[in-house]
Amino acid sequence: MLGATLAGEGLKGIVDLAAAEARGPVAIVLPARGLAAASSDEVALEALSRIVAARLRGEDDGDPEAGRIDVELPIEADGQTIGYALGLAAADNGLPTVSVDREEVLRTASLAALAEVAVADARDEVTADLRGTLLEDLRSGSADPADAVRRTARMGADLSAGAIALVAEVRSERPRHVAALITGEHPGAIAEPLPAADLEGAVAPRGLRVYALLPAAGASDAAERTQASARAIATRLRAHGPAAYSSFCAHPGDLGRAISEAELMLDVIGRDDRMADQLSEGMGDGVYRLLFRAMATDPAEVRRFFDETVAPLVTHDRQYRTDLLGTLEAYLANDCNMNATARAVYAHRHTVAHRLGRIRELTGLDPSLGEDRERLGLGIKAYRIVAPTLPR
């Protein structure tokens, strides 16, 4: 049986050999590892899995299939029962019963099953290391695009047609579960928990994040379909924490930029509840998406645009506890209507007029003029994106 494990035959090879020795059906069920195998298709493996899972919880499943179990032997790892090896009643075919120590056969099968678990764990650990190393290389910009495609292909993922990067903040205690959810939702996805990268100016280090690459889905509509999949996954992950995804990158050489883009968006929505609400529908499609992409590619340019537009307002508000930026945002959101803006900021319209005048003085831009208004609107959006990197 150990030979079957080493030969890569898995639990199925073990139960087949055990059944031949025990002269009857054998099943091995390991609910804690999501593994189960039976020596015959006639064995109700699904029912046995429910029975064993109930026993591990200290419950009685009450399934009549339990009556078929003749011999059972717990399988233990690190002092904890993780499953059972089961000897089942054989069909009465009229032949003489052969005396066999079925318990000893199951004991040997249990040892082989533990060896199979150890092999599977080692294989998973190696694969996890490969995923983590690849994602780290992409995140740091040290991965060669062609090499990245080859490495992901060996993991069963095809990035040659493009991909979307997704980053999720794990606020639960189940980062591996989050990674498994992503790979289960998107065929060929690569996901791995990694320490969060620090932004310049970050106040404190952050914990684990799950980084993922979602390969292109579909053909001519690959960008739309992959984005729809990323949006659905981000929605599902909200129970564990916020998640953000990049725009679709058609070339593997852009994967590093895509990861940075997703990180930036996550930093923004993780710190600004209002932005999280605004971006939850389309996760930053349109102008915000372009700004996030620009920030990932050339952060200095986005920061410069912020400095040239609304930075003086942010500084003034912090220094004098005013709300010039909020007033400007309300003014633009209400189509420059003074009365609507006054209601939105709970101030008299004359106060709003005074604040707009102060905005003109500080920025050199007039909110009542079309071109200046567009620059100020973009400046506000740029501020929301660069805010996590600003001194507090």
N, C-alpha and C positions, 0 to 999 in steps of 0.2 A: 504493500500500500504506500509506503514511503517512496518507493520507486515510481509509483504512478504520480505522486506529488511532484517529485523532481523532474519527471518527464513532461510536466505541464498538463496532465490530464484533469486536474482540479478535483473538486468534491465528487463529480460524477464518476471519475475513475476509481475513487476510493470506495464509494458505495457499491459499485458493480463488483469489485473484488470481494468486498465484505459479504455481499449477498451470496456469491458463489460458495464462500466458506461456511456461511451460516445456514445454508440450504433454505433460504427464505428471503423475502423482501427486507431491505434496509434503507433507512433514511437518515440523513444528517441535517439538522436544522439549527442555524446560528442566527437568530433574529437580531442580536446585538451588532452583527456585522452585515446584515442583509443578505446572508447566504443560505441556500437550502438546495438539497439534491436528493433524489430517490433512485433506487435501482430499477424501477419499473414505472412505465407510464400509467399503470393501473393504480398506483399509489396516489391517494388524494393529498398531494404535497401542500396545497394551499390550506387545507383544513388542518394538517399537522403543524403548519407554521403558526396558525392561530392558536392551536392548543399549547404549543411550546411557549409562545409569547405570553400567553395567559399564566402559565406556570412560573415563568420568570418574574412576573408581576405579583406572584402569590395568589393568583385567582384560579377559579375552576371554569374552563371554557364551556364545559357541558356538551361538547360535540360528540356525537355517537362514534365518530371515527377513532376516538380515544380507546374504544373497546378492542381495536385491532392491534394495539401495542402490546406485545408479549414481554419484551425486555427493553429497558431504557437506561441509559447511562449518561449522567451529566458531563458536559465538557467544560472544563474550568481553565481560566487564564488569569494569572495574577490574583489567585484566590477568589475569583468571582465566576459564577456560572454564566457562560455566554450562550449556551445551547444544549442540545441533547443529541446523542446517537440512539436511534430507535430500531429495534428488531420487531418486525410486524408478523402477524400470523400468516403462514403460508396457506395457499389453497389446498384443500384435501383432494389429492388426485388418485387415492386408492393405493398408493405405493407405501411400503413400510417406512415408518419414521426413523430417520437416522439420528443417533445421539450426537449432538454437537454442543460444545461449550459456547453458546451464543454470546454470553456476557464477555468472555475473553476476546471473541472476535470483535465485539463492539468496542472493547477497551483499546484494541489495536487500531481500529478505525478512528477512535477519538484522538489518539496520538497523531495519526496521519492528518486528521482534520486540523489539529493545532499547528502542525507543520505547514499545511496549506495556508492557514491564516497568517502565519509568520512570513511566508513567501509573498502573499498578497500585500501585506503591510509594507514589506521592504520594497516591493515594486511600486506601490503607491507613493512611498517616500521619495524614491528616485524620480518618479514622474513629477511630483510636487516641486522638487528641487530644480528640475529642468524648466518647469513653467515659471517658477519664481525668478530664476536666473535670466530667462528671456525677457520677462516683464521689467526686471530691474535694468537690463541693458537698454531696452527701448526707452524706458523712463529717463535714463541718464544720457540718451543720445549716442551711446557707444556701439549700438548694434548696426551691422551692415544690412541694408534692406534685403539683398539676395540671400544672405545667410539666415536672416530672420524667417524668410519664407521657407527655407529648407528645414530649419529647426521646428517650426510649427507644423510642417507637413509630417514630420516624424511623430508628432503628437496627435495626428489625425485632424488637423485644422488646415484649411486652405485659405491663405491670405493673399493669394496672387491677384484676386479680383477686387481687393479692397476690404475694408473693415471699419467698424466703429469701436472706439474705446469707451469703456464704462468703468466708473469708479464709485464704490459704495462705502459709506462710513458705517462701521459695524458697532452699533450701540448695544447689541445683545451679546450673549456669551457664546454665540454659535457662528464664528466666521466660516468654518468649513461647510456648515449648512447653507450659508449664503452663497458660497462659491458653487456648491452642488446645485442650488436652485437655478443659478445662471446657466450652468452647463446643461441642465435638464430642459431649460426653456428654449435655448438657442442651439441647434445642431452645430457641432464643430467648435463651440466656444471654448476659450481657454480662460480660466479664472483661478486666482490664487490670492490668499491673504498676505499682505506685505505691510511693513511699517510705513506710516504715512510720511510723505516727503515734506520737509519744512519749507514754507515760503519765506522769502526774505522779509524780515521784520515780524515774523510770527512770535507771539508772546510766549507760548509754551508748546512743547512737543505734543503731538497727537498720537493716538493709539493705532490699532490696526485698521486698514482699509482693504477691501477686496478690489483688486484690479482685474479687469477682464477685457478680452478682445473678442468681438462678435464678427466672424467672417461674413462676407457679402452673401445675402440670401436672394435668390432669383437671378435674372439675367439683365434685360434692359431696364427693369424697374428695381435693380438691386439697392440703390440708395434709399428709395422710399420704403421698401420692405424691411431692410435692415434697421432703418430708423424706427419703423413701427414696432419691431421686435424689441429694440432698446427701450422705447417708451413704455411698453407693456412690462418689461422686466423692472424698470425703475419704479413703476407703480407698485408692483408686487413687493419690492424690497422695503417699502416705507415702514413696514412693521418692525424692521431691524434697524432702520436709520435712513437718512437721506441718500439718494443716489443721483448721479448726473452722467450724461454721455456726450461724446463729441459729435461733431458733424461727420458725415461719411467721407472717408479718405480713400480715393480710388487707387492710390499708389502706396506700396509698403513703406516707401521712404518717408511718408508723412505720419507713420504710426506714433513716433515719439511726440510729434506736435499734437496728435489727437489725444494722447494720454495727458499731456499738459493742459489741453483745453478742457477735458473732463474734470481734472483736478481743480482748475480755476473755477469752473462753474460750481463744483461741490463746495469749495471754500466760500463762495458767495452765498449760496442758499443755506449753508450750514450756520452762517452768522447773521443772516438777514431774513427774518420770517416773512416780511413783506415781499422780498424778491422771490422767496420760495413759492409763495402763492402766485405771483405773477408768471413765474416760469413753469409751474407744474403742468399746465395744459400742453404747451408745445415745447417745453424745456428749452426755451430761448431761441426759437426759430426767428428768422428775420434779422433785424438790426442787432439785437443782443447776440445772436449767434455769430454774426460777422465780427463784433467787437471781441467776443471770447476767442475767436480764431486769431484775430490780430494780436490780442494780448499774449497768446501762446507763441506766436511767431516773432513779434517785436514789441515786448512789453514797454520799452522806452517810448515808443511812438504813442501808445495809448496813454501813458502817464503824462507825456508832453501835451497831448490834447486836453486832458483833464486840467493840467496846470494853466493852460491858456484860456480856459472857459470858466468853470465853476469853482476851481480851487480857492479863490479869494472868499467865496461865500462860505465854504466849509470852514475855513480858518476864522472868519468873522463870527460865525455861529458858535464855534467852540470857545472863542475868546470872550464874547459878550453875551452868550446864552440867548441868542436871537434865533429866528427861524426863517432866514432869507431863502435858504435852499428849499424848504418845505413850501413856502409861499410861491416860489417860482414853479415848482413842480405842480402845485395845484392850479396855478394860472395857466400853464400849458395844457394840463389835463382837461380844463374847462373851456378850451378854445378861446382863451384870452378874455373871458367874460368876467368883469370886475365883481359883479354881484354874486355870481356863483362861486368865485374864488373866495370872497369874503365869508360866505357861508361855510365853505370847506375848511377854512383855517380859523373859524370862530373869531373874526376880527371885523372892524368897520371897513367899508370900502375905501375910506380916506387913509386908513392905516395900510391897506394893501397898496394903494397908490404911492404912499411914502416908501414902502419897502421896495417896490419896483424901481423907484428912482434911485434908491441906495444900490440896488443890483446893477443898474446902469453905470453908476459911479465906480463900483468895485471891479466890474468885469470889462467895461468898455463896450458892452453889447446891449442892445436895446430889445427887450422881450416883445415889443410891439411891432418890430420889423421882421419880415419873413425869414430872411437869411440869418439874421442874428438869432432868431427864435429856434431855427433848426440847429444851429451850433450849440446853443444852450441845452436843447433837448438831448443832443448826443453827449454833451458834457456830463449831464446828470447820469446817463446810462454808463458812461465811462467811469464815473465816480463809484457807482454800485459795484463795478468789477474790480477796480483798484483798491477799494476800501480795505479789504483784508491785509493789504501790504503797507498801509499807511501807519505812521506812528500813532499810538493811542494817547 
